[in-house]
Amino acid sequence: GKWNTKEQAHIFAGDPRPKLGLMLETGVAVDEKKKWQAFYTPPELAEKIAAMADVKGHLVLEPSAGDGALADACMNAGAFQARGSELKPGAVAKLEAKGYSMPCNADFLTQKPASPYKRIVMNPPFTKNQDIKHIAHALTWLHADGLLVAVMLGNTERPKLKEMLNGHDWKIRDVPAGAFKESGTNIATAILTVR
């Protein structure tokens, strides 16, 4: 739950009793955000990414879609359609409720592209270089004249990153500190664009 000063209580998005019961029974508390790497893209940043990806009129792929913040921003920016995948069951239900016909409940890293996409936007998990793995896999889905825009860990001096980007036209821009504060983390991030 999130602390609400006015109410002087933690406010939960859903019924916390099943999770609290499991925690009391097992003595283990699971941080769902960390477990699923669910640090969703804040709306302002999602809008910026959609603009950078120039999505108007395009079919857009959002791998590891989370709650669909990037897909929403792309649709608001004039994308023809947004597709993607997500593993977290609660997030899948939200995506389906929004009307996205995504191949949900799927691990993006195990999927193979049916056809290339001209626009890919993403905010992949970061832990243990997962951002690099997800971006590298997304590049196999990118059309020859496509554009990928991805949020990634702010540490851009990783050898695997440079190796992955070798031969591509790319740029990295730092994201202002605190951009993901509302999502529950202050980790340093950057935006990668690959053409």
N, C-alpha and C positions, 0 to 999 in steps of 0.2 A: 504494500500500500504506500501511497504518497502522503506525507505529513501535510495537514491542512491547519495552518495557524489559527484561522478564524474558528474552525470547529474543534480545535485542540484534540484532533484524532487523526489516525491514518485512514485515508479514503481509498477504497479498492475499486478497480474497474469492473470486477466480477465478484462472485461469491468466493471468499477466501477460505471457507470452512474445510473443503476437501484437502487443500494444500496444508492448512494448519494442522488438520487431523493427522495427515501423513507425517508431518514434521514431528509432532508430539509422539506418534507411535514409533518412528524410527530413530528419532533424535538427530535427524539430518535435515538441514535446510538447503534447498537447491535454489541457486540464483538463476532464474529462468533466462534473464538477459544474457548472462555469461554462457549458460548451457547452449543456447541457440544462437549466440552472437547477434542478439536482436537489438542492435542500436540503430533504430530506424532514422532515415533521413528527415531532418526538420523541413517543414514546408518551404521556407525561404531558400534553402540550399537546393531542394528538389527543383524549384522553379528556375534557379540559376543553371542547374545541370541540363534541364530540358531546353533552355535557351541556347546553351553552348552546343547541344547536340543537334540543333536545327531540325527538330522532329516534325514540323508541319507537313502533313500529307504522307508521312511514312508509317510503316508497320514497325513498331519498336519492341525490342526484347529487353525485359528486366529480369535477369537471373537472380535467384535468391531474393524474391520480391518483397519479403517482409509483409508490411501492411499495405504495400502498393503506393507508397508516397511518390516514388519516381514515376510509376505508371500514371497515377492521377495527374501529376504535373505535366507529363507528356500529352495526355489527353486534353488537358486545359490549354496546352500550347498548340493544339491543332493536329496531333498525331492521328493517323487513320485508325490505328488499333494498337493495343499494347498486349503483349504476351509474356509469359515467364514461368517460373517454378518456385516452389517454396516447400520447406520441410516441416515447419512448425504448425501443428494442427490448428491452433487458435487463429493463426495468421491466415491459413488457408481458408478457413470459414469466413473471415473478413473479406478476403479477396473475392470469394465466390458471391458473397452478399453484395459486393460492389458491381457484380456482373462481369467480372473478368473470366474469360474462358481460357484459363491458363492450365497447362498440364501440372496441376498442383500436386502436393504430396510427393514430390520428386526431388532427388539430389541432382542439382544442375551438373555436377562433375561427372555423373554417370550417363548423362543424356548425350545423344548424338544429333547434330543439326539435320533437319529435314531439308532445309534450304537456307542459304545465307541471308543475313539481315543487313540492311543498309544503316540501321541505327540501333545501337545497344547502349543502354544506360544501366549503371549498377552501383550498388553499395554492398560489396561482398563482406563476408566475415574476415577479420584481420589476424586472429591468433595463429601463431606458428606459420606465417607466410601464406595463410589461406587466401589473402587478397591476391597475391601473385598467381597462385594456382587457379583461382576463379577467373582472373583477367586473361591468363594464358589460354584457358579453355574457351572463354568467350571470343578470343581472337580467331579461333577455328570456326566460329559461327559468323564472323564478320565478312560481308561482301567485299570484293576487291576494291570498290570505290566507296566503302562504308566509313562510318564514324562511330567510335566507341568513346564514351565519357564515363569514367569510373572514379568513385571515391576510393581512396586507398590510405594505408598507414602513412603518416607523415615522414617516416624514415625512408627517404628515397635513395639512400646510398647502399642498398642491398645488392650484392652481385647477381642474384637470381633475377632481380628486376631488370637490370641493365642487359642481361643475357636475353630475357624475354623480349625486350623492346628493340633489340638489334635488328636493323633492316626495316624498321617501321618509321613513319613520320609521326613524332610524338612530342608532347609538351606536358610539363607538370607545373601546377600552380598550388601554392600553399592555401589552405583554408584558414580563415581567421580563428584564432584560439577561442575555445568555448562554443564553437558552432554546434556541437553535439551535446551540450549541457542538458538541454531539455529531454534528450534521449537517454540520459543517465551516465554519460562519460565525458571526460575532458581530454581524451586522447588526441594527440596532434594528427591532423589529417591533411590530405592533399587531393587535388583533382587531376587525374590523368586523362588526356585526350590522345587518341590514336586514330590516324587516318590510314 
